[in-house]
Amino acid sequence: GQDGSYLSELLLSKGYIVHGIIRRSSSFNTGRINHLYKDPHLNGVRLFLHYGDLSDSSNLCSIVSTVQPHEVYNLGAMSHVKVSFEMPEYTADIDGLGTLRLLNAIRTCGRPDTSVPQNEDTPFHPRSPYGVAKQYAFWTVVNYREAYGMYCVNGILFNHESPRRGPTFVTRKVFVPSFDFVLATGECHSVREFIEVAFAAVGLPVRWEGGPMGSVDEVGVVGNDQRVVIRVDPKYFRPAEVDLLLGDASKAKRVLPWEPSTTFEALVAEMIQSDMHDIAQRSNHVATTQ
């Protein structure tokens, strides 16, 4: 419409890359922006058009997911007042529910918050039923504190480990979504790093072979006999993975005060020593009972 054409001119003049949605028809209905539109295959083009409709949720989500826009302007509507009396259901569907569909497309398919490091003000973006449930618990604590004056706070616990970590977790690993106080070292270590440090702690340096770094074909081998000790098992991949998590604990350090007291290397060594001790204890028990 007229508003969209003027807005496109303004945004292009400010250096924006502009993506517009047009409805499919037998003719290319772009009269108001013909002076702006160019072949999208040419170099330097900053205006792109996509076929779409505010009545189609999956189409809107597909466009938002592909483009990943920083800003979204909704100017689509059945805007003729007299015709709206003749087509009330269509008007409500496009002007009312169309806005709802677009907002849902932005919410579910748009750009996630990728702020790094994360602090107490970073918006939640749970990627699992566990994360969703913990977010519910977070707001329940906030609600009871504000409604009933109870002294209750949430703790933001990023990935944390110890010798008492459950054996079913990778590196005995956990992610707990952000709460009222971020508790984190501000460091980022991969499972790969954990494995390398753990094997080095028992005198078995790991070599990576067999595929590109991080691929499912890559394996970890030790010793001169090329014994494979580490493989990637795709069955443990999650349907949706969290983005980079790096906690900003400046508030906890300032208010509590709190400081991390164990280094990554020291923690891995402590966990390995604990496991070796448990193995030795079990071996002694078996030898005794025999």
Backbone bond lengths (Angstrom), bond angles and torsions (degrees), N, CA, C in turn:
res aa  C-N    CA-C-N  psi(-1)  N-CA   C-N-CA  omega(-1)  CA-C   N-CA-C  phi
1 G - - - 1.445 - - 1.524 111.63 -
2 Q 1.319 116.00 -175.35 1.467 119.97 -177.82 1.526 112.02 -63.66
3 D 1.322 117.11 -40.07 1.468 119.79 -178.94 1.522 110.95 -63.96
4 G 1.337 116.16 -42.31 1.454 120.47 -179.48 1.517 112.47 -63.16
5 S 1.328 116.58 -37.03 1.462 119.24 -179.66 1.526 110.87 -68.52
6 Y 1.332 116.38 -42.38 1.476 118.96 178.07 1.529 111.53 -66.33
7 L 1.327 116.07 -40.89 1.458 119.76 179.16 1.533 110.59 -63.81
8 S 1.330 116.52 -40.14 1.471 120.24 177.70 1.516 110.90 -60.36
9 E 1.327 116.65 -43.94 1.476 120.80 177.64 1.530 110.62 -58.38
10 L 1.324 116.17 -45.61 1.461 120.82 -177.64 1.529 110.77 -63.47
11 L 1.335 116.46 -47.89 1.463 120.15 -177.20 1.528 111.45 -66.03
12 L 1.331 116.92 -40.23 1.469 119.69 178.01 1.520 111.11 -64.68
13 S 1.339 116.43 -35.35 1.465 119.52 178.76 1.523 111.89 -67.73
14 K 1.348 116.44 -21.99 1.454 121.15 178.34 1.531 112.35 -92.31
15 G 1.334 116.77 4.47 1.454 120.44 177.54 1.511 115.05 90.26
16 Y 1.327 118.15 9.34 1.459 121.47 179.64 1.528 111.12 -70.03
17 I 1.337 115.21 155.22 1.458 122.26 161.07 1.525 106.10 -95.79
18 V 1.330 117.67 124.04 1.462 122.35 -171.11 1.527 110.07 -113.05
19 H 1.327 115.81 130.01 1.464 122.20 173.83 1.521 107.64 -115.79
20 G 1.321 116.54 126.69 1.457 121.56 -179.90 1.514 111.43 -117.68
21 I 1.331 116.02 155.02 1.462 121.96 177.64 1.521 108.76 -110.66
22 I 1.334 116.22 129.80 1.463 121.41 175.66 1.513 108.93 -126.96
23 R 1.337 115.81 148.57 1.458 119.63 178.13 1.520 110.12 -78.86
24 R 1.325 115.09 145.93 1.459 120.69 179.55 1.525 109.72 -72.57
25 S 1.328 115.95 132.14 1.462 121.25 175.48 1.522 108.28 -146.84
26 S 1.331 116.64 171.99 1.463 119.88 -177.46 1.523 112.03 -70.61
27 S 1.327 116.71 -19.27 1.470 120.68 176.77 1.525 109.12 -120.62
28 F 1.330 115.69 153.25 1.466 121.18 -177.91 1.522 108.44 -80.99
29 N 1.331 116.44 94.54 1.461 122.42 -171.18 1.528 111.31 -85.74
30 T 1.337 115.91 76.82 1.467 120.30 -177.66 1.527 111.54 -127.65
31 G 1.323 116.47 28.99 1.470 119.79 -174.30 1.520 114.22 -54.47
32 R 1.326 117.63 -37.70 1.466 119.97 -176.06 1.529 113.16 -75.45
33 I 1.331 117.03 -15.01 1.473 118.80 -178.92 1.530 112.44 -123.95
34 N 1.316 117.09 14.85 1.465 119.61 -179.93 1.526 112.05 -57.81
35 H 1.336 116.07 -32.56 1.470 119.60 -179.41 1.524 111.86 -73.69
36 L 1.335 115.69 -12.34 1.465 120.00 179.93 1.521 112.37 -104.32
37 Y 1.334 115.95 -29.01 1.463 120.18 -170.67 1.524 111.71 -79.72
38 K 1.335 115.42 136.49 1.463 122.67 175.56 1.519 108.88 -133.84
39 D 1.311 115.28 164.26 1.461 120.40 176.85 1.526 109.06 -56.44
40 P 1.339 118.11 120.44 1.474 120.46 -175.89 1.529 113.33 -64.99
41 H 1.333 117.38 -12.48 1.467 119.83 179.78 1.524 112.41 -84.37
42 L 1.330 117.55 -9.12 1.461 121.12 178.82 1.527 110.16 -77.08
43 N 1.309 115.87 153.98 1.462 120.72 177.31 1.524 110.41 -70.66
44 G 1.314 115.85 144.05 1.462 121.15 174.76 1.509 115.33 81.32
45 V 1.324 118.17 4.34 1.468 120.52 179.94 1.523 109.36 -71.72
46 R 1.348 116.27 135.88 1.474 120.24 -178.27 1.519 112.97 -125.24
47 L 1.348 117.27 8.46 1.458 121.13 175.93 1.525 108.89 -123.35
48 F 1.320 115.39 122.30 1.462 121.45 -177.96 1.527 109.07 -127.66
49 L 1.330 116.30 141.59 1.460 121.20 -179.30 1.522 110.30 -116.69
50 H 1.341 115.19 144.00 1.462 121.78 -179.74 1.523 108.27 -129.37
51 Y 1.331 116.68 137.95 1.453 119.39 173.29 1.524 108.83 -72.16
52 G 1.330 115.65 131.25 1.454 119.46 -179.41 1.509 111.17 -167.65
53 D 1.323 115.42 174.93 1.458 120.48 -178.60 1.516 108.64 -157.81
54 L 1.319 116.81 139.91 1.465 121.34 -179.86 1.526 112.39 -68.79
55 S 1.329 117.38 -6.81 1.465 120.13 177.41 1.515 112.17 -90.31
56 D 1.328 117.49 -4.54 1.469 121.83 -173.70 1.530 110.48 -117.59
57 S 1.325 117.05 100.63 1.469 121.64 -176.83 1.522 112.00 -63.21
58 S 1.329 117.21 -45.32 1.464 119.97 -176.92 1.519 111.13 -64.75
59 N 1.335 116.60 -35.45 1.464 120.26 177.65 1.523 111.09 -65.73
60 L 1.321 117.15 -44.49 1.467 121.07 178.96 1.518 110.98 -62.44
61 C 1.327 116.03 -43.02 1.466 119.88 -179.93 1.522 110.65 -64.38
62 S 1.328 116.81 -38.71 1.458 120.99 179.19 1.525 110.89 -63.17
63 I 1.325 116.86 -42.98 1.463 120.91 -179.77 1.522 110.73 -66.04
64 V 1.338 116.47 -47.37 1.464 120.43 -179.34 1.527 110.50 -62.59
65 S 1.323 116.67 -40.30 1.465 120.78 -179.97 1.524 111.40 -65.06
66 T 1.336 116.86 -38.25 1.468 121.30 -178.83 1.520 111.69 -73.34
67 V 1.333 116.18 -45.82 1.472 121.15 -174.06 1.522 111.67 -79.96
68 Q 1.355 117.78 -36.01 1.463 122.98 -175.62 1.534 110.64 51.47
69 P 1.321 118.07 61.37 1.471 121.40 -174.86 1.518 113.40 -70.97
70 H 1.338 116.57 149.24 1.454 121.83 173.13 1.528 110.82 -82.55
71 E 1.327 117.07 -29.02 1.464 122.38 179.47 1.521 108.44 -136.27
72 V 1.345 116.80 146.68 1.459 121.74 178.04 1.522 108.61 -131.81
73 Y 1.338 116.53 129.08 1.460 122.27 177.01 1.525 107.78 -118.17
74 N 1.332 116.88 125.51 1.466 120.88 179.56 1.524 109.78 -105.07
75 L 1.329 115.80 106.19 1.457 121.30 177.67 1.522 111.51 -115.82
76 G 1.323 116.64 5.91 1.463 120.51 -178.40 1.519 110.96 -78.81
77 A 1.318 116.51 134.25 1.463 120.37 179.76 1.525 110.62 -171.21
78 M 1.329 115.40 157.77 1.446 120.86 165.34 1.519 104.43 -87.70
79 S 1.342 117.08 98.54 1.462 121.12 -163.90 1.525 114.83 -99.52
80 H 1.324 118.34 1.46 1.467 120.08 -178.85 1.523 108.78 -87.57
81 V 1.335 116.74 112.61 1.467 121.25 -173.84 1.512 112.08 -60.18
82 K 1.342 117.76 -45.27 1.469 120.19 -178.50 1.526 110.96 -63.33
83 V 1.320 115.88 -43.42 1.466 119.22 -179.51 1.525 110.96 -65.83
84 S 1.338 117.29 -28.78 1.462 119.72 179.68 1.527 111.65 -61.37
85 F 1.376 117.64 -27.95 1.460 120.75 176.18 1.532 110.76 -72.35
86 E 1.329 115.42 -31.18 1.452 120.13 -179.45 1.535 111.67 -82.91
87 M 1.344 116.54 -25.21 1.468 121.46 -178.76 1.525 109.52 -129.84
88 P 1.329 118.16 60.07 1.468 120.64 -174.12 1.531 113.27 -64.26
89 E 1.340 117.13 -38.86 1.462 119.30 -177.75 1.527 110.93 -68.29
90 Y 1.331 115.66 -43.17 1.462 119.57 178.31 1.527 110.40 -63.70
91 T 1.327 117.43 -41.07 1.462 121.85 179.46 1.524 111.07 -61.55
92 A 1.337 116.31 -45.20 1.459 120.03 178.79 1.529 111.05 -64.16
93 D 1.325 116.11 -38.71 1.469 120.55 -178.13 1.526 110.92 -64.76
94 I 1.332 117.51 -44.80 1.464 121.14 -176.13 1.530 111.72 -81.25
95 D 1.333 117.06 -49.22 1.462 120.02 -174.25 1.525 112.78 -76.86
96 G 1.323 116.73 -34.02 1.462 120.43 -178.69 1.517 112.57 -94.25
97 L 1.345 115.53 -67.36 1.457 119.59 -177.73 1.526 111.83 -67.84
98 G 1.334 117.14 -26.37 1.464 119.53 177.26 1.516 111.88 -60.59
99 T 1.325 115.66 -40.41 1.469 119.30 176.76 1.526 110.81 -64.43
100 L 1.329 115.84 -41.34 1.472 120.01 177.42 1.524 110.74 -61.04
101 R 1.326 116.93 -43.98 1.477 119.85 179.93 1.519 110.77 -62.18
102 L 1.338 116.71 -41.54 1.460 120.01 -179.33 1.529 110.97 -65.75
103 L 1.330 116.89 -42.79 1.461 120.31 178.22 1.523 111.03 -62.29
104 N 1.322 116.98 -40.83 1.463 119.94 178.40 1.523 111.40 -66.19
105 A 1.342 116.41 -36.48 1.465 120.03 177.46 1.523 110.26 -64.16
106 I 1.327 116.43 -40.87 1.465 120.66 178.31 1.525 110.36 -65.82
107 R 1.347 115.37 -42.07 1.468 119.88 -177.47 1.527 111.58 -66.48
108 T 1.324 117.35 -43.67 1.460 120.38 -172.97 1.523 113.78 -92.10
109 C 1.322 117.21 -24.84 1.469 119.69 -173.44 1.526 113.08 -120.64
110 G 1.331 117.16 -2.01 1.459 120.19 -175.55 1.509 113.44 -83.87
111 R 1.312 115.38 -166.31 1.454 121.63 -175.11 1.523 110.04 -73.43
112 P 1.344 118.58 123.90 1.463 119.91 174.45 1.515 110.50 -73.26
113 D 1.331 115.46 158.95 1.459 118.79 174.39 1.521 108.50 -72.82
114 T 1.328 116.79 117.49 1.467 120.97 -177.18 1.518 110.97 -114.01
115 S 1.326 116.00 29.67 1.461 119.78 179.14 1.523 109.97 -61.65
116 V 1.311 115.99 130.85 1.470 122.09 177.77 1.516 107.94 -135.75
117 P 1.326 119.77 128.02 1.467 125.95 -2.36 1.522 111.83 -77.59
118 Q 1.344 115.94 164.70 1.454 120.85 179.36 1.532 110.14 -90.96
119 N 1.328 115.76 143.88 1.468 120.02 175.84 1.522 109.68 -129.97
120 E 1.348 116.48 -167.05 1.460 120.77 -175.56 1.527 113.09 -64.50
121 D 1.333 118.04 -19.84 1.465 121.38 -178.16 1.520 113.46 -97.71
122 T 1.336 118.02 -2.22 1.461 120.49 179.68 1.525 109.75 -69.34
123 P 1.349 119.17 128.48 1.473 120.50 179.88 1.518 111.62 -60.44
124 F 1.331 116.26 146.41 1.453 121.33 176.76 1.525 110.68 -70.28
125 H 1.306 116.36 147.61 1.465 121.87 171.90 1.524 107.86 -146.62
126 P 1.364 117.22 68.55 1.464 119.93 -177.06 1.522 110.97 -64.10
127 R 1.352 116.13 139.21 1.454 120.71 -176.70 1.533 112.01 -118.85
128 S 1.317 116.72 19.67 1.465 120.24 -179.64 1.523 108.16 -157.49
129 P 1.355 117.69 159.40 1.468 119.73 174.16 1.524 111.58 -55.73
130 Y 1.333 116.89 -35.32 1.464 120.85 177.45 1.525 110.27 -60.77
131 G 1.340 116.49 -48.71 1.457 120.19 -179.13 1.519 112.08 -63.22
132 V 1.340 116.27 -39.39 1.471 120.64 178.75 1.524 110.17 -63.04
133 A 1.341 116.49 -43.70 1.463 120.48 -179.95 1.524 111.54 -64.63
134 K 1.342 116.91 -39.17 1.455 120.16 179.27 1.525 111.07 -68.13
135 Q 1.330 117.13 -33.05 1.460 119.35 176.65 1.525 110.30 -65.91
136 Y 1.336 116.87 -39.18 1.464 120.96 175.33 1.524 110.02 -59.17
137 A 1.331 116.59 -43.72 1.466 120.95 179.15 1.523 110.60 -63.20
138 F 1.336 116.18 -39.81 1.466 120.14 179.69 1.525 111.09 -57.86
139 W 1.344 116.20 -51.13 1.466 119.27 -176.25 1.526 112.11 -71.11
140 T 1.331 117.43 -24.78 1.463 120.22 174.27 1.531 110.19 -65.32
141 V 1.330 116.46 -43.08 1.467 120.45 177.48 1.530 110.22 -62.68
142 V 1.340 116.82 -45.07 1.465 120.23 178.76 1.518 110.56 -60.41
143 N 1.345 116.83 -43.07 1.459 121.29 -178.47 1.524 111.62 -62.70
144 Y 1.315 117.82 -44.32 1.467 120.98 -179.51 1.526 110.96 -68.67
145 R 1.317 117.42 -33.88 1.463 119.70 177.87 1.529 110.11 -66.36
146 E 1.336 116.09 -43.34 1.465 119.56 -176.77 1.528 112.70 -79.78
147 A 1.330 117.68 -33.39 1.468 120.40 -176.52 1.518 112.90 -82.07
148 Y 1.338 117.63 -35.55 1.454 121.07 -172.72 1.520 113.43 -117.96
149 G 1.336 117.10 2.31 1.453 119.90 178.14 1.514 113.79 68.27
150 M 1.321 118.02 21.26 1.462 121.54 -179.56 1.522 109.98 -75.50
151 Y 1.339 115.37 144.45 1.460 119.58 175.85 1.525 107.78 -85.94
152 C 1.315 115.94 88.60 1.468 120.67 178.30 1.520 108.12 -138.46
153 V 1.314 115.63 134.43 1.462 120.93 -177.81 1.520 109.12 -130.77
154 N 1.310 114.78 161.16 1.455 121.60 175.55 1.523 109.52 -105.17
155 G 1.312 116.90 147.76 1.462 121.21 175.15 1.505 110.20 -110.65
156 I 1.317 117.33 134.35 1.462 121.97 177.45 1.515 108.12 -90.82
157 L 1.288 116.76 102.51 1.464 121.28 -178.22 1.517 109.16 -105.88
158 F 1.307 116.40 107.95 1.457 120.22 174.65 1.536 108.37 -79.23
159 N 1.336 117.98 -171.85 1.465 120.93 -177.96 1.525 110.13 -48.89
160 H 1.320 116.93 124.80 1.460 119.75 178.62 1.524 110.47 -140.41
161 E 1.331 115.48 146.96 1.457 122.32 -172.01 1.522 111.00 -132.01
162 S 1.328 115.62 160.53 1.456 122.11 171.72 1.523 108.04 -167.87
163 P 1.321 117.72 167.74 1.470 119.34 176.18 1.522 113.33 -61.75
164 R 1.321 117.90 -17.30 1.460 121.58 -178.78 1.529 112.74 -93.00
165 R 1.313 117.08 6.61 1.456 121.57 179.40 1.516 110.31 -63.07
166 G 1.329 117.98 142.14 1.458 121.42 179.58 1.519 112.46 -60.23
167 P 1.327 118.13 139.52 1.464 121.77 -174.62 1.524 114.42 -69.82
168 T 1.341 118.53 -11.08 1.468 120.00 -178.49 1.515 112.87 -85.14
169 F 1.336 118.27 -2.72 1.453 121.65 -178.35 1.529 110.17 -97.75
170 V 1.350 115.94 144.42 1.461 120.48 174.32 1.517 107.36 -62.98
171 T 1.325 116.26 122.85 1.465 124.13 -176.51 1.529 111.35 55.80
172 R 1.347 115.20 18.75 1.471 120.15 -171.59 1.511 108.28 56.74
173 K 1.335 113.05 67.26 1.457 122.57 -165.02 1.524 110.65 -113.59
174 V 1.349 116.91 147.41 1.464 120.75 177.62 1.507 109.85 -147.38
175 F 1.341 115.26 147.74 1.468 120.96 169.14 1.512 107.91 -124.18
176 V 1.323 117.19 124.69 1.458 122.29 176.27 1.517 107.11 -120.10
177 P 1.331 119.91 126.71 1.456 121.75 -175.56 1.530 113.59 -60.26
178 S 1.314 116.19 161.77 1.456 123.48 -175.14 1.525 112.73 -64.02
179 F 1.354 115.97 137.49 1.446 121.44 177.53 1.528 109.88 -123.91
180 D 1.354 118.23 -147.22 1.456 121.05 -174.30 1.524 113.76 -72.35
181 F 1.315 117.62 -33.26 1.462 121.66 177.42 1.523 109.06 -123.83
182 V 1.313 116.61 125.12 1.458 120.33 174.92 1.519 108.84 -79.40
183 L 1.323 117.18 125.85 1.458 122.48 174.04 1.522 107.30 -117.72
184 A 1.318 116.77 104.11 1.458 121.52 -176.18 1.513 109.48 -157.80
185 T 1.330 115.23 155.41 1.461 119.58 -179.13 1.513 112.23 -81.05
186 G 1.350 117.27 -16.73 1.464 119.84 -174.92 1.513 112.17 80.52
187 E 1.335 117.38 6.02 1.457 122.29 177.97 1.531 109.57 -104.46
188 C 1.325 116.11 160.49 1.459 120.96 178.50 1.523 108.71 -130.51
189 H 1.337 117.07 119.41 1.462 121.69 -179.99 1.523 109.28 -127.89
190 S 1.313 116.61 136.25 1.459 121.69 -179.64 1.522 110.72 -87.99
191 V 1.338 115.44 165.60 1.465 120.47 174.12 1.529 108.96 -60.79
192 R 1.324 115.99 -36.11 1.468 120.70 178.01 1.532 110.88 -58.10
193 E 1.332 116.69 -45.59 1.463 120.56 177.80 1.522 110.80 -61.85
194 F 1.332 116.00 -43.16 1.466 120.30 -179.71 1.529 110.30 -58.59
195 I 1.328 116.09 -44.49 1.466 120.39 -179.66 1.521 110.60 -62.27
196 E 1.319 116.69 -45.62 1.470 120.17 -177.91 1.529 111.18 -61.44
197 V 1.329 116.92 -45.08 1.460 120.72 -179.62 1.525 110.55 -67.46
198 A 1.344 116.94 -39.35 1.466 120.64 -178.56 1.523 111.38 -64.40
199 F 1.324 117.38 -46.38 1.467 119.97 -179.64 1.530 110.99 -68.58
200 A 1.331 116.94 -35.55 1.466 119.78 177.89 1.524 110.72 -64.05
201 A 1.337 116.26 -31.86 1.463 120.44 -178.22 1.527 112.13 -65.27
202 V 1.336 117.15 -22.63 1.468 120.40 178.44 1.528 110.88 -110.09
203 G 1.329 115.83 17.39 1.460 120.39 174.07 1.506 115.17 76.82
204 L 1.350 118.06 26.72 1.465 121.96 179.59 1.529 109.86 -127.21
205 P 1.316 117.52 82.96 1.465 118.67 179.04 1.524 111.64 -62.53
206 V 1.336 116.13 138.78 1.462 122.53 -176.61 1.522 109.74 -95.87
207 R 1.352 116.33 137.73 1.461 122.11 170.88 1.523 107.99 -113.73
208 W 1.333 116.35 139.77 1.464 121.20 -178.21 1.523 109.10 -101.80
209 E 1.337 115.98 129.34 1.454 120.68 -177.43 1.527 110.65 -143.12
210 G 1.341 115.13 166.35 1.463 120.03 166.96 1.501 117.65 97.46
211 G 1.314 119.63 -8.27 1.460 119.37 -179.44 1.501 110.86 179.08
212 P 1.350 117.55 174.33 1.465 121.19 177.94 1.528 110.53 -59.33
213 M 1.324 115.92 151.15 1.462 120.31 179.89 1.523 110.92 -55.81
214 G 1.320 115.68 127.67 1.455 121.32 177.50 1.514 114.64 85.12
215 S 1.346 118.50 -0.29 1.457 120.45 -179.48 1.522 110.11 -83.04
216 V 1.347 116.37 164.41 1.464 120.56 -179.73 1.529 111.26 -71.78
217 D 1.333 117.43 -15.22 1.473 120.93 -179.63 1.525 112.37 -85.26
218 E 1.325 117.14 -13.82 1.458 120.05 -176.99 1.521 110.17 -74.19
219 V 1.336 116.33 138.93 1.468 121.40 178.28 1.518 109.25 -129.21
220 G 1.326 115.97 156.24 1.454 121.85 175.35 1.511 109.94 -103.48
221 V 1.322 117.57 129.00 1.470 121.36 -178.80 1.520 109.23 -122.17
222 V 1.343 116.04 153.63 1.465 121.78 177.31 1.520 108.91 -134.34
223 G 1.330 116.13 156.94 1.449 122.09 174.63 1.513 114.01 74.16
224 N 1.323 115.46 169.44 1.457 121.65 -179.86 1.521 112.62 -71.14
225 D 1.344 116.70 -20.17 1.458 119.83 -177.69 1.532 111.82 -87.12
226 Q 1.354 116.41 9.20 1.473 121.24 177.17 1.531 111.94 55.58
227 R 1.324 116.38 38.44 1.459 120.17 -178.81 1.534 109.86 -69.77
228 V 1.342 116.26 123.74 1.467 121.28 179.24 1.519 109.01 -78.44
229 V 1.325 116.41 121.56 1.468 120.35 -179.23 1.524 112.07 -117.93
230 I 1.329 117.59 -10.61 1.463 120.81 -177.09 1.524 109.35 -136.87
231 R 1.332 116.48 127.55 1.455 122.29 173.48 1.530 109.04 -133.36
232 V 1.322 116.08 154.27 1.459 121.28 174.53 1.525 108.13 -91.74
233 D 1.327 116.67 125.73 1.462 121.58 178.96 1.532 108.80 -107.37
234 P 1.351 118.42 107.80 1.475 120.98 -176.02 1.517 113.92 -59.85
235 K 1.349 118.09 -19.51 1.469 118.95 -177.53 1.529 111.86 -65.67
236 Y 1.347 116.47 -17.00 1.462 119.14 179.53 1.532 112.48 -93.96
237 F 1.348 117.69 2.36 1.455 119.55 177.07 1.529 109.09 -66.07
238 R 1.331 116.52 142.61 1.461 120.84 178.83 1.530 109.91 -88.48
239 P 1.349 117.66 147.43 1.466 120.17 177.52 1.529 112.54 -58.97
240 A 1.332 116.83 -34.32 1.471 121.67 177.40 1.517 107.99 -140.82
241 E 1.320 116.70 129.05 1.455 121.17 -176.67 1.524 110.05 -107.23
242 V 1.321 116.53 150.26 1.456 121.60 178.05 1.523 109.35 -73.62
243 D 1.343 115.25 157.48 1.455 120.24 174.98 1.531 108.92 -78.14
244 L 1.323 115.46 -177.43 1.462 120.33 -179.93 1.521 110.72 -56.83
245 L 1.321 116.31 123.68 1.459 122.10 179.66 1.523 109.07 -108.42
246 L 1.316 115.80 119.08 1.461 121.66 179.17 1.522 106.93 -143.30
247 G 1.314 115.91 107.98 1.462 119.83 -171.01 1.513 114.23 -80.01
248 D 1.328 115.73 138.69 1.461 122.65 173.06 1.533 107.67 -102.55
249 A 1.321 116.57 102.13 1.473 121.62 -174.73 1.521 112.62 -95.76
250 S 1.320 118.14 22.67 1.466 120.52 -175.07 1.529 112.01 -62.02
251 K 1.343 117.69 -35.23 1.464 119.79 179.30 1.528 110.61 -66.66
252 A 1.334 117.28 -44.81 1.471 120.61 179.24 1.524 110.75 -62.68
253 K 1.326 116.30 -38.95 1.470 119.69 179.69 1.532 110.45 -67.00
254 R 1.327 116.28 -33.87 1.459 120.84 -176.62 1.526 112.02 -80.51
255 V 1.332 117.15 -41.04 1.466 121.04 -171.07 1.522 112.52 -93.37
256 L 1.317 119.11 -39.94 1.472 119.17 -169.05 1.527 115.74 -72.12
257 P 1.330 126.59 -50.47 1.460 129.00 -14.85 1.524 110.04 -82.98
258 W 1.333 116.19 156.64 1.461 121.34 -177.92 1.518 109.66 -141.30
259 E 1.316 116.58 142.60 1.458 121.92 177.51 1.528 108.74 -141.48
260 P 1.330 118.76 139.98 1.475 119.26 173.27 1.518 109.82 -65.66
261 S 1.331 116.20 141.18 1.469 119.52 -173.91 1.529 113.81 -118.61
262 T 1.332 117.59 -3.12 1.462 120.83 -178.25 1.523 109.96 -127.17
263 T 1.319 116.89 133.33 1.463 120.31 178.20 1.523 110.19 -78.76
264 F 1.319 116.15 161.41 1.462 121.64 178.57 1.522 110.98 -57.61
265 E 1.321 117.08 -47.73 1.458 121.43 -178.17 1.531 112.00 -62.90
266 A 1.354 115.99 -41.41 1.465 119.89 179.55 1.530 110.93 -66.75
267 L 1.324 117.30 -36.74 1.461 120.98 179.24 1.523 110.84 -65.14
268 V 1.338 116.84 -45.96 1.464 120.08 179.64 1.532 110.18 -60.94
269 A 1.324 116.67 -44.72 1.466 120.64 179.21 1.521 110.77 -60.40
270 E 1.317 118.03 -41.53 1.467 122.06 179.10 1.527 111.07 -62.96
271 M 1.332 117.04 -41.31 1.457 120.85 -179.85 1.521 111.46 -67.57
272 I 1.341 116.45 -41.06 1.466 120.67 179.11 1.530 110.16 -65.09
273 Q 1.334 117.26 -44.71 1.464 120.97 179.42 1.524 111.36 -60.89
274 S 1.349 116.04 -38.48 1.461 120.22 179.44 1.526 110.57 -65.14
275 D 1.341 117.00 -43.59 1.460 120.41 179.59 1.524 111.40 -65.63
276 M 1.342 116.85 -41.25 1.467 120.07 178.98 1.525 110.58 -63.61
277 H 1.325 116.28 -37.01 1.468 120.60 177.08 1.521 110.39 -64.08
278 D 1.351 116.96 -42.88 1.468 120.56 179.59 1.519 111.01 -64.18
279 I 1.334 116.77 -40.40 1.468 120.75 179.12 1.529 110.35 -63.19
280 A 1.330 115.80 -43.84 1.465 119.89 178.94 1.519 111.14 -62.32
281 Q 1.341 117.03 -40.90 1.455 121.23 179.36 1.520 111.39 -62.51
282 R 1.358 115.84 -43.07 1.461 119.58 179.79 1.527 110.83 -67.06
283 S 1.348 116.35 -38.77 1.472 120.22 178.80 1.517 110.63 -62.75
284 N 1.323 117.51 -42.91 1.476 121.67 178.46 1.519 110.81 -63.31
285 H 1.346 115.58 -37.95 1.468 119.46 -179.53 1.521 110.13 -65.81
286 V 1.339 117.13 -42.44 1.466 121.33 179.65 1.524 110.18 -64.23
287 A 1.351 116.03 -43.60 1.471 120.26 179.97 1.524 110.54 -62.47
288 T 1.320 117.13 -39.00 1.472 121.46 -178.96 1.524 111.23 -67.47
289 T 1.332 116.94 -44.22 1.468 120.38 -177.96 1.513 111.72 -69.50
290 Q 1.336 117.84 -26.56 1.453 119.62 177.87 1.521 110.81 -75.70
